[in-house]
Amino acid sequence: MNKKIKVAVLVFVFLICAGSVSGFVTHKDPHGFSLHYPEDWGVRVIGRGCIVVGKDVENMMGPMAWIWPVTLRQVAPTKNVVDSMVTILKESYPDLEILSLRELSTVQGTVALKFIYSDRGTKYKGVLLCSREGKRVMLSGFVSPLETYAQSRANLVRILSSFKVDSTLRDASRIVPLDDEFITYKDPNEGAFTLEVPKGWKVEGGVVRPYIDAAVALEMRKDKDGITAILYYAPLPPLFAEPNETLSMAGFIEGSRYNPSYGAAQDMIVYHYLPGQSYIREWLLPQIKQYYPDIRILSSRDRPDLLKSLPQIPWFEISQACAEAEVEGTVKGTKVKGKIVVFTQLIRPPGMSSGLWQANVLLYNAPSQKLEQLEAIANKMNDTFRIDPAWAVREAQEQIKRSQIISRSADEVARIIRQTYEKRSAVMDEISRKWSNAILGKVDLVDSETGEVNWGVPSGSNYYWKQGDLIIGTEIHERPSIDSRLLTDLDELIKD
């Protein structure tokens, strides 16, 4: 980096008083740079080499600083570069408002921009600095929630002023390959999305519909045996239905397979909700062990931070959890380490005591010395994942139609469950009646003229007659009196 570009970053020291900040640590990055940042913050290198430093870089929320060296295709005025950046920012943040835009006399060819915008319900304030020499441009700046801007800016300025390029730190084996080593993969099933994947990898999958609505199943392998691989399922079948009284009445107890679609979709399983870590240990790991018996968990932890950026679902009671686990095992004779990231979500409709739940799962593994680079590749794939807008519109329209069909189907399923329960209850009642009569030596008799049932009459006779309020038993078919009526054994009527 030449002196002019360095000064462009350091100019923040003159624009804003950095103050004295303690609790900083030094970060030495394999991409070839170092900087200082608060010990509880993180660093990520995202799309095309943009370095982001922040308190919550996983979700891109809260105070953040960034440094982004860019090479232009052709020389352009610095002001034009800034205008292009503003256009890009307004696509993501339509309410972006420019507070000031000026060229700095202290650094020739440098433009400073101050702005405010909203993101996920939070108002942000930020500064963007752009310095250019020929085709080389350095973009740097920071943003912070408006209410904490004054407190955060000293940390953010110190991060930027500490940035240094250090080629001795660069280690290509630990970082994501260059862009020209990736290709664009498009969903082959419905054209629903694209993402960048490494050249030469075998990629399978795309949008699938095991449960009518769209799901994603992607399997990416560097080698044919899957020693280095990334697998992503959203959701990973099966879906689960929480146990409830209605399902239990119909015979669907915990662990049962349940299919309200009459075979149009995969079976659901009746099972209690398992949040993140519990899902990994109790459900997912036993499934993996069937193929890789020696897999074991080295460590696991909850990741509530990854839930912050998820959209809210109105009108429903939602339970969500996220967790990750580090694992090791053997794939085709090679020892590998890996990571499992799981997001589980339980949705209960209004007024319902139980609901449906699912799990989204990301798994990746590689020989231990290659795991850091594989994690960077997985992050790049996530950063480049794009939904096709036309597909999204079509899917939204189809979901409306399906919801109407599903509503009708749900009513039909409820009716069948109710009838099944009623029939099952009637059968159980009948079995209980017969068992009780057999033990107690009783018989139930029906008056065919009135339909009245005489319960629990002492048994032992071949024929039973109604005479007034009396019931008389005889061994032969002979009427005891002229006004006697023959009664019928209830069991005989049911048998007929």
N, C-alpha and C positions, 0 to 999 in steps of 0.2 A: 504494500500500500504506500503511495507516495505521500510527501509531506502535506500537500494540499488536501488530500482526502482525509488524512489524520486530523488536520485542523478542523475540518467540517464536523467531525464528531466532537472534538474538544470544545467547540464553540458553545456547547450547552453550559459549560462552566461559566461563561461570560453572560449568557442569556438569563440563567437562573442560578441563584446561590445554592450550592449543593449542601453546605453545612457539614457537620461532623456526624458520621453514622458508624455505629459499632455493630458487631455481630456478623460481619461479612466473611466469606470464605473465597478462596481462589479456585476457579474452575478451569481445568486444562482439557481442551476438547480435541478428540482425534480428527476433527475436520481441519485443524490447524489454526486454532486461535485460543486465547485465554481471556478471562475477565473475572471481575469480582462481583459477587451477588450475595444477598442475605441467605444465611445457612438453611432456612426452611423454604427457599424458592427452588425453581427448576429451570433447566435449559433444554430447548428443542430446536433442531434445525429442520425446518419444514420447506414446503414448495419452492424448488429452484434456489435453495441455499439461503433462505431467510432465517436468521437467527432470532429466536424469541426467548426472552428471559422473563419469568413472572412467578407470581405466587400460585397460580393455577394454570400451568401451560397445557395440561391435558384437555381442559375444557375451554381454553382461551378466554378466561374470565378474570376479573380483578385487575390490579395494576400490572402492566406489562411494558417492557422495553424491547425494541427490535433494531437489528442492524442487517441491512440487505445490500450487498454489492451486486450491481447489475451491469451487463454489457449491452449497449444499444446496438441495433442492427445498422443504424446510420446516425450521424451526428444530428442532434436536435437541441434547441435552446432549453436551458434548465426549467424555465417556466412552463414549457410544453410538457416536459416529463411530469411535473407536479400536476398540471391539469389532467393528464392521463390517469394519474393515481387517484385524483379526486373523482373522476368518472367511475373508476373501478370500485372505489369505496362506496359511492352512492348506489351502486347496484346491490350491495349487501346491506347498506344502511340508508334507506331513502330519506330519512330526516336529517342527514348530515348537514350541518350548518358551518360555514366558514366564518371564523371570528376575525382572522387577519391573514394577509398574504403579502409578504414583502421580501425584497432582496436584501441581503446583509452586506453592509459596507465593509464590515470587518473581514469577510471572506468573499473574495470576488467569485461570482458564478454560483453562489449558494442562495437558495430560496427557503424561507421559513414559513410554515403554515400552522396556524392554530385553529382548532375545530372542536365541535361537540356533536354527539350522536347518541342514539339509544340502542341497546342490545339486550334482549331477553329481560326487558322490564327495568333495566338499569341505565341511568344517564351517565355518559362518559365524556371526559374532556381530554384532548390530546394535542401533541405537537409533532409535526413532521418536518424533517430537515432534508433537503436534497442538494447535493453538491456534485458537480460534473467537471470532468476533464476529458475532452474528446468524446469517445464512445463509452468511457467508464463513468459510472454513476454510483454514488453511495447514498442510499436512503437510510435514515435512522430516525428514531423518535420514541415516543412513549404515549401511553394512555392510562387513565385511572378513573375509577368511579368518581363522579363529580364531588360527592360528599367527603371523599378522602384524598382528593387531588393534592391539596396543600401539604398533607402529611406524607404522601407517597413520593412526591416529585424529587426530594433530596436523594432517596434510594435509587430512583430511576436514572437521575443524572449521573450519579456515581457509577452505576453499572456501565453506562455508555462511555464515560470518560476513561474507564479502566480497560476498555476493549483493545486487544493487541493481536495482530496477525503473527503467528509463530509457526513457520513451515516445519520445524523440527517435531512438532506435536502431531503432524498429520500421519494417520495410520489407515490406509485404504482397507485393511482387513476388518476394521471395526465399524466402518460407516457404510451408508447406503451408496451403491454405485452411481455413476453419473447418469444424467437423463438419457443420453444416447444409448445406454445399456438396457433401456426399458422400451416396451411396446404397449400400445393401447389394446386392452381386451374388452370386447363388447359382449354383453349378455347374448348368447346364441339362441335362447329360447323365445324371448319376447322383445329383445332390444331395449330392456328396461334401464340399463346402466352401463357405464364404462369405468374402467380403472386402469392404472398403469401397473404392469407386471414385468419382472425381469425377462429379458430375452433368453430363449432356450429352456425355460421352465415349462412343464406340462400343466396346463390349466384346464380344469373340468368344472362344469356346473354353471349355474346362473339362477334365474328365477324359476322356482318350482311351486307346485300348489298341492301339498299334501293335505291341507285343510281349507281348500277353496281360495282363501285370500293368498296374496303373493307372499312367498318366503324366498330366502336366498340360501343356496347351498354351493359353496365354492371350495374346491380342493386344488391347491397349488403345490407342485413338487419339483424340486430342483433335480432330483435323481429318481429313477424308476422305483426304488425301494422305499422312498419317502423318508430317508434318513434326515434330509433337510426339507421341511414342508411347513405349509401354513394352511390351516383348515378353518373355515368360517361357516356357521350355520345360524340363521336368524328366521324362525326359531329352529332349534334342534328337536325333531320329533322324538318322543310323542308329546302332544299337548296333554295337560292333566285337568281333571275335574275334581274339585274338592269333594270329599265324602259328605253326603247329606242324607236326611231322612227319606226323601223321595227316592233317591237312587237305591238306598238300602232296602226300601220296601219292594223295589222291583228286582232285588237280588244282586245289585251291583255294589258289592262290599269293597273295602280298600284292597287295591291290587287287581281288581277286575278290569277287563277291557270293556270299553263303552263306546258305542258308535251310533250317535243319533242321526247320521246321514244315510243310513241304510246301505253302507258300503261305498258311497260316493267319495268318501275321504278316509284317511287312515284312522285306525282306532285311537281313541283317547284312553287314558288310564286313570282310574279313580285313585287318587293319592293325595295325602295332605301336603300343604305348601312347604317347600324347602327353600329358604333364603340362601343366597350365594354360596358360602362355605359349606353349608349342609348339603346343598345340591351336589357340589363337587365330590364330597366324601361319600355320601350315602347313595347317590344315583349314578353320577357320571363315571367315577373311578371304577366301580364294578363292571361297567360296560366296556371300558378300555382294557381292563385286565383280561377280558376274554381273548383279546388279540395280542396283548403285550403283558404277560403274566407278572413280570418283575417290576412293573411301574410302581413308583412310590412317591409320596408327597414329601418334599424337603421342607417346605414352609408354605403358609397360607395367611392371608389377611383380607379384611374387608376393605373395599374401595368405594366408600360413599361419595368421594370427590367426583367419580365418574358419572354420578347420577345428576349432577347439578344442571347440566345443559339439556336434559331430556324435556320434551314438551309435556305440558299438563293435559290430562284427559278429563274434561268436565263431566259431571253427573255421576261419575263412578267412584267407588271406594278403591283406591289403588295401593298396593303394597309392593315396594321395589327394593331390590338389594343387588349389590355388585361385589364380587370378590375375585381374587386372583390366587393362584397357587403355582409354586415352582415345583417341577417334577423331574424325575430321572428314570431311565429305563433302557431297554435294549431294542433296537430296530434292525432286523436282519443281521444280527451279530455285532452291531456297532453301538457303543454306549452313547446315549444322547441325553441332553438336558432340554427342558422345555418349559413353557408357561401356558397355563389355562386361565382365561379370563371369562367369567360367567356373569350374565345379567339375568336375574329372574324377576318376573312381574306377575302379580296376582290381581285380577280384576273382578270385583263384585258389583253386579248391577244394584241399583237403589232398592232397598227393602229386602235384599237377599242375604241369607246368612252364610252362603258359600258361593264360590265362583270358579272361574277357569284360570289356569296359570301356565306359563311357558318359560323356557330358558333360551337365551341367545348365547352362543358359545364360540369363542375364538381359541384355537389351539395352535401352537407352533413349537417345533423342535429342531435341534441341530446338534452336531458335536459341540461340546462345551466351548471350544475356542471360536466357534462361528456363531454362537447364540446372540452376541451383542449386535452383530451386523444384521442377522435375521430379524431381530426386533426392530431395527431401523427400517428395514425393507417393509415389514408389516405396517409400521407407522406411515410410510410413504404411500402404500396401497390405500390405507384408510383416508389419508389426506387427498388422494386423487379420485376417490369414489364419487361419481356424479350420476344422479338420476336423470333420465331423459324426460324433459318437460312434457312432451306430447304423450308419452306413455303414462306419466303421472295423471294427466287429465283423463285419459281413457280409463285408467284403473279406478279413479274416483267415481266416474260415472257407473262403471260396472259394480262397484261396491254398493251403491245405492240400490241397484236392482237386486243384488244378492241379499242385501239386508231384508228386503221385503219377502223374498223367498224363504230365507232363514227364519223370519218371524212366523210365517205360516207353518213351516216345518216344526218349529219349536212347539207351537200349539198342538200339532199332531203328535209329537213325541210325548208331550205331557199327558195327552189323552190316552195314549197307548200304555204309558207307565201307570196311570191311574187304573185303567181297566185290568192291566196285569196284576196290580196290587189287589184290586177287588176280587179278581178270580182266585189269586193265590190265598187271600184271606178266607174266602169261602171254602176252598179246599181244606185249609188248615182247620177251619171251624168244624167241617164235616168229619175230618179224621179225629179231631178231639171228641166230638159227640159219640162216634162209634166206639172209640177207645174207652170213654167213660161208661157207656152202656154195657160194654163187655165186662168191665171190671165190676160194676155194681149189679149186674144181672137185670138190666132194664131194657125196655123196648119203647120206641116212639111210634104212636099210631095216628093215622089220619082218617078223619070222618069225610068220606068222599062226597057226601051231600052238602055239608056245611064248609068244608075246607079246614075245619079246626084240627089242630095238632095236639094230641094228648101226650105230653112229655113224661118220660120216666116211669112208665107202667111196668110193674114187676113181670119179668119174662117167665117162660116155662110152659106155656100153652101153645097149641097149634093154631087156634083161631081165637079172635077177640071180637066181642059184640058190645055195642053201646045200647044200654037199656036205661032210659032216663038219664040220671047223673052217674049211673054205675057202669063199670066196664067189667064184663064177665068173660073169662077164658074157658074154652072147651077143647077137648082132644079131637073131637070129630066135627065135621061140617054140619052141625045141627043147631038151628036157631033156638035159643033158650025160651023165647016167648015171641008172640006174633008181632010185637012192636020193637023187636031187637034189630039193630043195623050192624052189618058186618064192617069192621074197621080194617084198614090196610096198613101193613108195616111200612113205615117211611123209607126204610132201606130198599124195599122192593120197588117203590115208586121211583127213587133215585136211580136204581139199577136200570129200570125201563127207559 
